[in-house]
Amino acid sequence: MKESMLVTIRHMVGMGVVGCLLAVASLSGVAQVQAQDVVAEKNDRPNVLMICIDDLNDWVGFLGGHPQAITPHLDALARRSRVFANAHCAVPVCSSSRVSVMSGVAATTHGSYEIGPRYDQLPALADVPTMHRYFKDHGYYTLSGGKVLHHGFSGRLADDLDRSLGRKRSPRPKQRMSRPADWSGAWDWGAYPAKDAEMADVQLASKAAEVLQEDFQQPFFLSVGFFRPHVPLFVPPRWFAMYDEETLTLPKNTKEDLKDLPPNFLRINDYAVAPTHAQVVQHGKQRSLTRAYLASISFVDHCVGMVLKGLQSSKHADNTLVVLWSDHGFHLGEKQHWAKRTLWEESTRVPLLVSGPGIQPGELCQQPASLIDVFPTLVELCDLPKNPQLEGRSLVPQIKDPRTSRDQPAITSSYFGNHAIRSRHWRLLVYEDGAEELYDHRNDPDEFHNLAGQPSHQAVRDELARWLPQEPASEFKAKSERLRVRNR
């Protein structure tokens, strides 16, 4: 086309003014037609609605993590999705997990293993675009609201978004409600505030549903990040009313479970902000906290439903991919532990599902999947150029057929030098000091029996160990973070 336009321009030389004008008009028309073709081609690509949920474990109906969890909207979405029932986070803590998802790069490459540096502070990601940036560079209109990246799209990432829907905080009571006086203020819970409309997640869901009614001149990439069920567990009274505290099923939990664990696990999995299981039991708070977590899950399910209703009533309903994930799991007493940061199943397993045009729902996929697979999966589904910087693998083969085997396990890292390898049936944990745990999920889904060191399982252990990161990046701490640690 460029050559034909050049020939035409040459013929314009020596032509009269009128002739030149007519020729220019003709060329403009050709160029306009070509531009329209390009836009049309881009508009044929599906939109993307990505929903991120904070601290949601497998306590949702479609995963069966808790028999009394009430999640009708998530379950309805799952029924029209490919559900990855064996999906796991890259790091079991907020900021590092989200950096991994948004970059498609593992912690063992970018060096963030804990709450700490922003995406744009990590030297290893200096030239790695966020998912939003990559989609924007390839013709998408990018929008985001709520908690998607832990620290938001700040610094050099600000331009990754065409539009921000904002990020608000829900109100908190002025006085503590349920927590013992010596617990962190983050670990409080109760029926507050009075109305859903006061909650930031509901306000975000309403705004996202409104945005989905708009016309867009190009395909859009909209990410919506909900905060609940992250602590503090404050949601309006009607969500608490859905659960009877006295009849709640509590997680299986025995002190004997800890006897076959390596002696270092308490040090590695101890986190001062969260209460210990002994403290929770001592204060008689396990049922109350469990109820608050379930109430928060049902609340966020409602928020997800608001967004999905907005999509279904829009003109974009038939041409939008929906991907939903949580940044990591959450313990509520399992392994005598509360919160996250461990390498056990309840801390790493997350909901992950994908629905949209051309995706046939059906049986759950039991093949291992990692959250760093989300980026390459969406790149392939949206027919974008491959991004060679991505370390995950596309899940499209399993979206097409959930029985398609996958040799690569899900790899999770927590703090520097500690890793979990999760295959379809097995979990291997290897700590920095060499201690190990090994669990057979076919016979021991609660991970009660550590098989590490048993000769009969050495071959399985060695096969999984092949996937251990060989030269993991050292942990990177931002300057302000290093100063804070030094001054403790």
N, C-alpha and C positions, 0 to 999 in steps of 0.2 A: 504493500500500500504506500509506503514511504517513497519508493522509487517512482510509482505512477504519479504521485502528487508533485514530485520534483520535475518530472517531464512536463506536466501541465503548466507549472510555474514558468519553465523556460519558454513555453509557447506564448506566455503572456507578454514577454518582452517585445516591444514594437507595436503592441496592440493599443488601441485608443483607450481613453479613460473609461468609457462605457464598457468596452470589452473586458478591461481589467476587473471592473467591478462585478461584471457578470461571472467572470471566472472565479473570483474570490467567493462569491455567493455559492457557486456550484461546489467549490472545495469545502466550504463551511458546512454545506448540507451533507456531503460525504462523511466529513469528520463527525458531525452530529449523529449521523446514523450509527457510525462505529462506536461512539461513546455510549449511545443508547443500548447497543448490543452488549457492551461490557457491563453496564449497569444491570441489564436484564440477566446476564449470566451470574452476576454476584447475587442478585435478588432471588435466584433459584436456590441458593444455599439456605439451609435451615437456620432459623433463629436458635439461640441458646438461652434457656432459663436455668441458671444454676442456683440451687438452694443449699446453703451451708448452715448446719446446726451445731451449736456449741455443747460439748460434753455429753452428747447423746450416745448411750451404749446400745446394746441389742434389745433393750426393753421396749420393743415395738411389736405389734401384733404379728406382722409378716415374718419376723425372725424368731418369735416365741421366747425371747429372753426372760420375760416375766409373764406368768399366766393371767394376771389381772390388768395388764396395761391396756388402756383404752385409747386407740389411735386410729379412728375410722378413716381420716383423710389420707394418712400415710399408707394405710392398708389398701385403700382404693387406688392410690397411685401405684402401689406395688403390683396390683392385679393387672395393670396395663403396661408393666415395665419388665425389663430384664433385671432381676434382683441378684446381686452378688452376695451370697450368704456367707462367704468366707473371705470378706474384705477386711483389710487392716490398715491402720495408719502407718506413716513412716517414722513418726516420733510421737510418743503419747503425752504431748503437752501442746498447748494452744499455738503459740507463736511459731515454733519450729515446724509443727505439722502443716500449718497454713503456708509458710514459706515454701515447704516442699511441694505442696499441691500446686501452688500458683507458679512455681518455677519448673516443675516437672523434674526436679533434681533432688537426690537423696541427701540426708543430713551428713552422711559420710563424705560427701563432696562439698557441700556449702558450709559445714562446720558449726551449725546451730543445733544444739542438743537440749536446750533448756529455754525457759522464758528469758529473752534477752534481746539481741540486736534486731533492728528493723531489716526488712528485705534489702533496702538500699544501702545499709551499712556493711553488708557482707561482701568482702572483696571477691569471693568466688562467683558472685552473681552480678558483678559489675556490668557484664555484657550479656547477661541472660534476661530476656524479656519476660515479664509476667504474662500469664495467660491472656489477660485483657489487652496488653500491649501487642501481643502476637496477633490476636484477632483484629484489633484496630488497624494494624499495619496491612492486613489482608482484606480490608473492605468492610469491616463490621463497625457498627455504632455501639460503643461500650458504655454501660451504665452499671452502677453498683450502689448498694445501700446496706447499712448495718455492719456487722462484724464479718468481714471476709478475710482480709489480712488482719492480723492481730493489732498492728500499729496503724492500719489504714493505708491509703494511697497518698503518702506524703513524700516530701523531697522530690527526687527525680521521677518518682512514680506518679506524680500528680497529673501529668499529661496522658497517662494511660487511660484515663476515663474521659469520655465526652460529656458525661453528666453524672453528678453524684446525687444520690437520694438522701444523703445525710446519715448521721449516726448519733442517736440519742441514748440517754440512759433512763431506765425506768426509775420512778421515785422509790425511796427507801424510808421506812419508818424512822422517826427521830430517836426512838428508844429501842433497845434490843427486844426481840419478841420471844424467841425460843431457845437461843443458844445459852449455854452456861457462861458465866461472867468471864472466865479465864480463856474462852475460845476466841479465835480470830473473828473480827467483825464480818469477814467474808462468809463465815459459816453460821449464818443465821437463816431462819426460815419462818414462814407463816402466811396467813391469808391477808395479803395486802398488795396493792391498794383495793379500793372497793369495786372499781369498774375496769373492765378490759380496756376501754378507750384510754385509760391513763398509762397503759403499758407501752413502752417504746417498740416492742416487737409487733404489737397490733397496729400501731401507727405506721410502721414500716410496711407491714403487709398490705394495709389499705393504700398506701402510696404506690407500692409496686403493682397492685391490681389496677389502679388508675392509669399508670404508665402503660400497661399492657393494652389499654384501649386506644392508644395513639396510633397514628399512621407513621410509618418509618420509610424513608427513601432508600434504605439499605438494610441488610439483615442486621439484627441487633444481638448483642451479648449482654444479658442482664444477670447480675449476681445479687442475691439477697441473703444476708447473713443474720440469722436469729440467735439471740443470746441465751435464752433458756433452752435446756435446763441447767445452765451454769449457776453456781452459787453466787450470791445468796438466793435461796429458793423462795422468793416472794412472788406469788401469783394471786389473782383475785379469789374470793371465797368459793365461787361456784366450782372451781377446779379441785379444790380440796374436798368439796362435798361429794365428788364422784367416788371417793375411796374411803372405806371404813378401816380406820387404823387398827382396830382390834382383830380383824379377820384377814389382814394382809399376809401374803406368803413372803417369808423372808428368805434370802439366799442361803443355800447350803453352806455350812461353815462349822468346822470342827478344829479345835486346837491341835488335834493329832495330825491334821493336814500339814502342819509346819515342821514336823519332826524329821522329814526326809529332805529338807531343803538345805542348801549350803549355808554356812554360818554367816556369810556376808550379806544375805538378802535383806536383813533388817536395816543395815546401814544404807544399802543402795536404794531401797524403796521407802525410806523415811523422808517425810516432807513436813516441815514444822508447821506450816499454815493449816494443814488438814488435821483433824483430831485422829488419834489412834482408835482402833476398834475397842481397845480396853476402856478408853475414855467415853466412847459412845455408849457402851454397855453400862459402865459405872453410873452414868447420869440417866440411864433409862431412856435414851433418845433414839434407839435404832428404828422402832416402828414409826415414830413421828418423822424422822428424817426420810425414811423410805416412802412414806406417804407424800411428803413434800416433793420428792424427786418425781414420783409418778404423777402428781398433780401438775408439775411443771412440764412433763412430757405431753400430757393431754392438752395443756395450754399451747405449747408450740405446735402440736398437731393441728389445732384450730387455726393458728397463724398460717401454716402451710396450706390449709384448706382455703383460706381467703385468697391467697395468691393464685392457687390453681383454679379457683372459681373465676378469677379475673381473666386468666388465660383462656379458659374454656368458653367464656362469653365474648372473646375477642376474635378478630379476623385472622389472628395468628395461630389459632388453636391447632390447625392441621399442618403447620409448617414450623413447629418449634420443638426442639429437643429439650427434654427436662432431665437434668442430672441432679441428684440429691445425695449429700454425704454429710457425715459428722466428722469433726477433726480428730477425735479419738474416743475411746470408751470411758468407762467410769466404774469404779468399785463401790459397792455399798455393803461392805463387810466380808466379801469373799477374800480368802487368804488373810483374814484378819486385817484387811486394808480398806481405807476410804480414799476416794478421789482417783487420781490417775498416776502417770509416771512409772508404772511397772511394765514389765515385759510379759505379763500373763495375759491370758485370753480376754478377760473382761476389760482390760485397759487398752488393748490394741484393736479389738474387733469393732467395726463400725457399720452402720447401714450405708449401703451404696446401691443405687438403682438408676437406670437409664431408660427413658421412654421417648417416644416421638415417631415421626414418619418412618415407615419401613421396619420398625422394631416390633417383632411379634412376641407378645407375652407368653409365658409358659412356665415350665419348671424352674426352680431356683438353681442358679449356677453354684456348684460347690467347689469349683476350681479356685485356687488362691488368687487374690487380687490385692493390689496396693493402691493407696490414694494417689501415688505419683503416676499411676496409669490413666488417671482422668484426663490429663492434658493431651497425651498422644491419641487417646480414644476420640476426643472431640475434634482434634485436628483431622483424623481420618473420616469421621462421620460428616464433617463439614467440607471435606474435599479441599483442605488447605495444603499448601506445600509442606512436606515433612520438615520438622525442626530437629536438626541433628544434635542439639544440646539436650534433648529430653532423654532421661535415663529410664523412664517407665516403658511399659509395653502396651500397645493398643489392646483393648478388650473387645474389639469388633468381632474377632472369631468366636468368642464366647457369647456375644450378643446375638450372633446369627444362630449359634448352636451351643447351648449351655454345657453340653457334654464334650465339647472340644477340649482335649487335654492341654495342659499348660505346665511345662517343665519347671519354669521359674517360680520359686516360692515367694511369699510376701516377706519382706525384710523390715524389721522395726529396730530402731536404735534408741536407747534411753541413757542420757549422760554419755560421756565419751568412753568407748571401748566395750559397751554392753549391747548385745544384739540378740534378737529373736528371729528364728527362721521358721516360718509357718507354711507347711505344705498342705495338701488336701487332708491328710490324716494325722500329721505329726507337728509338734512344736518343740524346737530345740532352743534353749537359752544358754548363751555363753557369756560369762562376765569377764571383765577386764583382768581379774586375778586368776582366771582359768576355771572357776567353778562353773558347773553345768546343771541344767535340768532338762529332762526329756519326757514328753507326754504323748500318749497314744489317744487321740480324740475319738477314735472309734469305740473305745471301751472306757474312756475316762474323760468325758467332756468337761468335768469340773476341775481337772488337773490336780487330783488328789494324790496321785502316785507317781513319784519321780523315778523314772527308769534309767536315769543317767548312771553309767558305770556298770550296768549289767551286761555281761558278755553276749547274751542272746540278742541284744539290741545294738550292738556295736556297729553293725553294717548300716543300719538305718541312721545312726548318729553320724557316721562318717559321710554318708551321702548328703545329709543336710548340711554338714559342716563345710562342704565344698562351696557353699554360697556365702559363707562369712566374709564380710569386707576385709580385704587383705591390707590395705593401706588407708585406713579412714583418716579424713582430714582432722586436724587438731581442732579443739573447740575454740571458736572465735568469740571474744567478748568485746563489745564496743567500749570506747574509752570511759564513758560515764559509768558503765557497768563495772569496769575494773576498779574504778575509784570507790564505788559503793561497796564492793567486796572487801577492798583494802581497809575501809573505815569501819567495818562491822566490829 
